[in-house]
Amino acid sequence: MQFNSLRFWLALFPLCLATETVCAQYVPWSSNSQSSSNLGVSDRQLPYEAVQPLPPTDVFPQSSPFNTPADATMPIAQTAAAVIPPELDEMPYDIQMGEGLRLDEDEIFRTRPILATSKPGVLQALTTDSTWIAGSGDNIGITDVLATITLGFPAPTIDSPLIVTPGYGMHFLVGPESIDAPATLYDVYLTTRWIRPINERWGLILSGTAGYYSDFKLQQSDAFRPSAMAIATYNWTPSWQLLGGVVWLNRDDFNILPIAGVVWTGENRKLELTFPRPRYSQLWDYGPGYEDWWYVTGELGGGTWAVQRSNGAGDLLTLSDYRVIFGMERRRDGGGKSFIEFGYVFGRELEYKENPYTLDMTDTVMIRSGWWF
């Protein structure tokens, strides 16, 4: 090897520089003069000087008005009190729902806002609904369309209102030509209902309807058919309510029926064990200004109309059936809602009074939907 070669010394110089740098990294930064003398190196020869910590410093000097000496006897809970910002005091709806995922079902529904069941002012509701009952063979298919307007008046106060509801309905009958039945039946009526709380436990509901039910082909006095209802309610507990009364339907198949039962209201469900219309409903979702419910109910369908027979004579036509219905509805603040129902219809019967004729029809299905403002 040629030690006097220029290339040899050029290669050796970087190696020596790297060795010196590595050795310097292992010199302790916090070494004092005593440790340095032990290594035989003076303080001025240290490649790095020891880092001295800064003296403690107060953010606010004692003369500052913000300098408040800490009280060692004060509890920590008092010194660590927090203030909730206004932005978090009223959380957005999506944050509330996110927190609701940590609650059980009863806690979620217990904290939901309560919807108003009525509107301010006279106009309370505009409603429209339609019902389709399937028909085939000798069975008559029926399509119902109904529209109403509901007005509310203090009588004498808003806690004891008088509710007035005019309504108009049409029933389109579709069936074989062998069945003597009109193509369209009409309802025109005016219902008044008075709700009177007597005291904290007792209440009274009185209702009367004046209606004209006909096919509009003959002017018959039997087409005018009034009906009425009276119900007394008793609030047994905040959750349980008893009711009893009577309804005068003024129909040829059902003239007078009793009304009796018990109603239980929970946080997110309601059970109405009442005759002649039982019902169970349960809340399954809610949000700002609405609630979604599903329900199962039973009802008595049909009615009596004054009609003209195929021979030109006047007669009374009665349609009757029983229905078991499953439905879903969205209730809105102020008493509005939209709904759809699916039902099973059985015990169907068509009957004439003056010239007796009865047609028993087989079971079928129905669909009903509606919108209430």
Order of alpha helices (4+ residues) and beta strands (2+ residues): alpha-alpha-alpha-alpha-alpha-alpha-beta-beta-beta-beta-beta-beta-beta-beta-beta-beta-beta-beta-beta-beta-beta
